[in-house]
Every structure is written in structure tokens, then in C-alpha cells.
Amino acid sequence: MDLNSLLLFVVACLAINMIPGPDVIYIVSNTMKGKMASGMKAAVGLGAGYFIHTLAACLGLSAIILSSALAFSVVKWLGAAYLVYLGIQSLISMWRGGNKIVVSENTETNRNVFVQGVIVSVLNPKVALFFLSFLPQFIDTSTGSASIQLLMLGLLFSALATVCNILYASVGSWVFSRPNSERYSRTLEGVSGVLLIGLAGKVAISER
């Protein structure tokens, strides 16, 4: 992958993973209910789940690539359409507002936070669908093994997502307890929406 595409991938990963969503709620809630260690366990557990999704996406997409170049092109275009949908949803959410995260502090802390984090991530169908739509946008079958590219991109995404989750475990409870947390959420949703739509546009103007 050329440097520009790699930088685009990293920026998109960071923007997407910084959006407050179910994973963030899970991490922040465990941090607020227990100690910082609970939030860290939740973040690492989710990261392990992302790695499982990476392996599944590599196996599935690699099989498609080997079977038919046309089939892989169809997957890329369907993935691009899904990314446009996600981007539009993020922009609508930013426009409407009202997405302030409220975390209950009264629930008992779960002792198996790590295991639960893995399960939450693995059993989330939206994560699997996102992986299948996101990773192919950066694959160039003419430059090397598509399977290796998928694996490396998936691992990079999982690592960046885990870093973002650990960041939320560290400062998330403080951020979402402040009065202006809704503005923070809406800003990230807007940035992510633009990036997702731009990422889909990358497919439309690509020669390959």
C-alpha cells in the first residue's frame, strides 16, 4: 500500500473508533462502575474480539478473491454503499443531536470484564459487516497477496481500535460527565460521516 492510502486508512480508523458508540459505553461504564483496571480489561477484551473478526474477514474475503475478481469487485462496491449509508447516518445523528451518553454508576462491576468484552465484540454483527465493507476498500490485488494485505490492515485496525478504547478507559468517564459531552459526540460523528463518504468515493474514482 502506498503511503497516502495508508495514512488515509489510519485517519479513518482513528475517526471511526473515536465515535461514541456501544463499545465506548461498555468501556466507560466499566471504568465508572469499578476501577481503571476494569475499563482497561474491557478495552483489551474488545480488541481481542476485533482480532477474531479480522481472521474471519480474511478467510471470507480471501475465498471471494480467489474464486472471482468480479465477485470481489461486487463486494467492494456493496461495501462502499454501506460506508456511504454509515456516513449519512453519522451526519444525520450529528445534525439532530441528543446523543449524549449516559452511563449508570449503580450497576455491580462484572468480574469477567475481559471475557464479556470479547463476547460483546464477537457477537456484534455490525462489527463483522463493517470489517467486510471497510477492509476491501484498501486492497490492491495487483500489488501482492490480498490475504496478507487483509491480515495486516485488520491487525492495524484492531491495534488502533484498542488504543482508542484504552484512551476512553482513561479519560472517557471524565469526558462524558461534563456538560459539553454532546458537542464532543456530535463533532466526532460529523468528522466520521465525512470520512466514510469520502472513503466510498475513493472506490468510485479508483482505476482498479
Disulfide bonds with the S-S distance in Angstrom:
none
